[in-house]
Amino acid sequence: MFDDDFEMPVFPQTAAEKLKEVPLFFLSCQYPEDAYYAQLCEQAILEIWRFNLIKPLSDQVIESNQDDDLIVSEVRTKVLLDSHMTVVLLGRNTWRTYQTDWVLAASMSGDPTQRSGVVGLILPTHPDFHKLTYNSALLPPRMADNMANDYVVLRKWSDNLEELQSYSADAATRRDQISPKNDRKLLRENSTGEFWGLN
C-alpha cells in the first residue's frame, strides 16, 4: 500500500515509444552520383530517428503509361509507404529526373494527415551550392512551384543532426498549415535541356 504522497516514478521512454512520436523519412536522391551524400544523411538521421530508406523508384514496378492519379497513388503506397517526411538531395541533375517528380507529387498528395513534409538539401555537387541565391530552373519543377508558397523547406547540404531536426520540424509545420501546389502534370521522361523550360 502506498503513502498518500507517493508518486509513481517517471521512466525514460523506450526506443519503441519514441518511434511513435518521430517522423519516418523517405530519402530521394540521384543514384549513384549522389549516393555518398545519401549515406551521410542516413547515418546522421539514424542516430535518433527510424529511417525509412527505400529502394530507388527506378527499382519499383510502376508503369509510366498509367494516368497521373494512379501513378501518384502507386508511388505513395509502394515507394513512400508509411513515411511522412521526404528529404530530396539536390545534386547537379536531380531536377531532370521524372522519378524525383513522381516522388514529390506523391509526397504532396492527400490531406495533411496523408501527405509528407518536404525538405530539399542542395548538395555540393549542385551549381548553386556556393551561391547566396538559387536558380529555380535548376530545381525540380514541382519543388520550385512549392518554394513560391513556402511548402518546401530548401536548405544547403548538412549532415548535422540538430540542423536536420530543425529542417524536418519546419517542414512538418508547413505540411500541416500550407496547401501544396500539386497540379502540374507528371513528367514522363527525364529532361534533357540545360534547365527546365528549355527541354
C-alpha positions in Angstrom: 0.0 0.0 0.0 1.3 3.4 -1.0 1.5 6.5 1.2 -0.8 9.4 0.2 2.1 11.5 -1.1 3.7 8.7 -3.1 4.3 9.5 -6.7 4.9 6.9 -9.4 8.4 7.3 -10.9 8.6 8.6 -14.5 10.8 6.2 -16.6 12.6 7.3 -19.7 10.8 6.4 -23.0 11.8 3.2 -24.6 13.1 3.3 -28.2 9.8 1.8 -29.4 7.8 4.5 -27.7 10.0 7.3 -29.1 9.4 5.9 -32.6 5.7 6.6 -32.3 6.5 10.3 -32.0 9.1 10.9 -34.7 8.8 11.2 -38.5 9.6 8.3 -40.8 11.8 9.6 -43.6 12.0 8.8 -47.3 15.3 9.8 -48.8 15.2 10.7 -52.5 18.5 11.1 -54.4 20.0 10.6 -57.8 21.7 7.2 -57.7 24.6 6.6 -58.0 26.1 10.0 -58.3 24.7 11.4 -55.1 24.8 8.1 -53.1 27.7 9.3 -51.0 25.6 12.2 -49.5 22.6 9.8 -49.1 24.8 7.6 -46.9 26.0 10.5 -44.8 22.4 11.8 -44.4 21.2 8.3 -43.4 23.9 7.9 -40.8 23.0 11.3 -39.2 19.3 10.6 -39.0 19.7 7.1 -37.8 21.2 8.4 -34.6 17.8 9.3 -33.2 15.2 8.5 -35.8 13.8 5.5 -37.5 15.0 6.0 -41.1 12.9 4.7 -44.0 15.5 4.3 -46.8 13.6 2.6 -49.6 14.9 1.3 -53.0 15.1 3.9 -55.7 11.9 4.5 -57.6 13.5 3.0 -60.7 13.6 -0.4 -58.9 9.9 -0.3 -58.4 7.4 -1.7 -60.9 5.3 1.3 -61.8 4.1 1.6 -65.3 4.6 5.1 -66.8 1.7 4.6 -69.2 -0.9 5.0 -66.5 -2.8 8.2 -65.7 -1.3 10.6 -63.3 -3.6 9.9 -60.3 -2.8 6.2 -60.5 0.9 6.7 -60.7 0.8 9.0 -57.7 -1.2 6.5 -55.7 1.2 3.7 -56.5 4.2 5.7 -55.6 2.6 6.7 -52.3 1.7 3.1 -51.4 4.6 1.2 -53.0 7.5 3.6 -52.5 6.8 6.1 -49.8 4.9 3.6 -47.7 4.2 5.0 -44.2 6.8 7.8 -44.3 5.7 11.3 -43.7 8.8 13.3 -44.4 10.6 13.3 -47.7 14.2 14.5 -48.0 15.3 15.3 -51.5 19.0 15.5 -52.1 19.5 18.1 -54.9 22.6 17.3 -57.0 23.5 18.6 -60.4 21.0 16.5 -62.3 18.2 15.9 -59.8 15.9 18.4 -61.4 16.0 16.4 -64.6 14.5 13.1 -63.4 10.9 12.0 -63.7 11.4 9.8 -60.6 12.0 12.8 -58.5 8.9 14.5 -59.9 6.8 11.4 -59.1 8.1 11.2 -55.5 7.4 14.9 -55.0 3.9 14.6 -56.4 3.1 11.6 -54.2 4.6 13.3 -51.1 2.3 16.3 -51.6 -0.9 14.3 -52.4 -3.8 14.0 -50.0 -4.8 15.9 -46.9 -2.3 17.0 -44.2 -2.6 13.6 -42.4 -1.7 11.8 -45.6 0.9 13.9 -47.3 4.6 14.3 -46.4 6.6 17.3 -45.4 9.4 18.1 -48.0 13.0 19.1 -47.3 15.3 19.9 -50.2 19.0 19.8 -49.5 21.3 21.5 -52.1 24.4 19.3 -52.4 27.9 20.5 -53.0 27.5 19.0 -56.5 24.7 21.4 -57.3 25.8 24.5 -59.3 24.1 26.8 -56.8 25.7 25.3 -53.6 28.3 28.1 -53.2 25.9 30.9 -54.2 23.8 33.1 -52.0 20.7 32.6 -54.1 19.4 29.6 -56.1 18.2 29.3 -59.7 14.7 27.8 -59.5 15.2 26.4 -63.0 17.8 24.1 -61.6 15.3 22.7 -59.0 12.7 20.0 -59.8 9.8 22.0 -61.3 7.3 20.8 -58.7 9.7 21.8 -55.9 10.1 25.2 -57.5 6.3 25.6 -57.6 6.2 25.0 -53.8 9.1 27.3 -53.0 6.8 30.1 -54.0 4.1 29.1 -51.5 6.6 28.1 -48.8 5.5 24.4 -48.6 9.0 23.2 -49.2 11.9 23.8 -46.9 15.1 24.4 -49.0 18.5 24.4 -47.3 22.1 23.8 -48.2 23.5 20.3 -47.5 24.2 19.4 -43.9 24.7 16.1 -42.1 24.5 18.0 -38.8 21.8 16.3 -36.7 20.5 19.4 -35.0 20.1 21.2 -38.3 18.3 18.3 -39.8 16.0 18.1 -36.9 15.2 21.8 -37.3 14.6 21.4 -41.1 12.2 18.5 -40.6 10.3 20.2 -37.8 9.9 23.3 -40.0 8.7 21.0 -42.9 6.2 19.3 -40.6 4.7 22.6 -39.6 4.4 23.7 -43.2 2.8 20.4 -44.1 0.1 21.0 -41.5 -0.5 24.7 -42.3 0.1 25.1 -46.1 -1.7 23.5 -49.0 0.9 22.4 -51.6 0.7 23.3 -55.3 0.4 19.9 -56.9 -1.5 20.4 -60.1 1.5 20.1 -62.5 1.3 17.2 -65.0 3.7 14.4 -64.1 7.0 14.2 -66.1 7.0 11.1 -68.2 10.7 11.1 -69.1 13.9 12.7 -67.9 14.5 16.3 -69.0 17.4 17.0 -71.4 17.8 20.8 -71.6 20.2 23.0 -69.6 17.3 23.7 -67.2 13.6 23.1 -67.1 11.6 25.2 -69.5 14.3 24.6 -72.2 13.6 20.9 -72.9 
